[in-house]
């Protein structure tokens, strides 16, 4: 498969000052487990589809993306769930089978190879092979065309949590150290170029306003940006507590009975908000850019209209005009 990465004069050395979703066609969403990256992916998909982009949202492994977008059982083939919005799931076994079938052409030979214990051991031992095949499938969707135009304007990849997303995004470089010549080496170089091209790809890091999550986000940013040279957007700070009290309200609380349960609840909220603002400031100071804030949702995201607020906020942050 031939990829056609866009040419640029160089890669940005710093985090952009806003979530710069312009003409990029691949957005990879990742973050520490439990920070809501799948919810953010679903909200982003809704926002982009509402802005009249043809969107494919893809989850790696089994998660909740299909449920959040109103899909039933997902497969490795895109399922349309709304106008301009399709969803798919990629799993290592499925993409490996597809790759072998495309290489051997005959289903019976492909099945025999996949059932071979020797082949299974070799495939499991090959560093970066499952991740490469996931990227290979995504690259196919990027290149897919119908009636002379790209099938999808934007592919949103709900990547695994931090520890597993690094091997995924590093797969072309990892395998490139083993395959230096020939068509496989050429494919790996093209894949790495696409991932590193800020005109094509954007990496969105999702976190929550908690110290451990923010610390891991900063570490992941260093690995992706400085280590792999990937274009990383300003972080998305999810589940920010809303401001519910004015300064006058806060001063009045100080004069009330500290044991009253309502006062206790109000002070708990204020402290939680204060700690969240500290983590926001930590991110901003470390990266030199303001994170994108998303509010804490009280109804679950699966509820009717549960992620509409997030979609609206992300649309404004990314400059998506409906």
Order of alpha helices (4+ residues) and beta strands (2+ residues): beta-alpha-beta-alpha-beta-beta-alpha-alpha-alpha-alpha-beta-beta-beta-alpha-alpha-beta-alpha-beta-alpha-alpha-beta-alpha
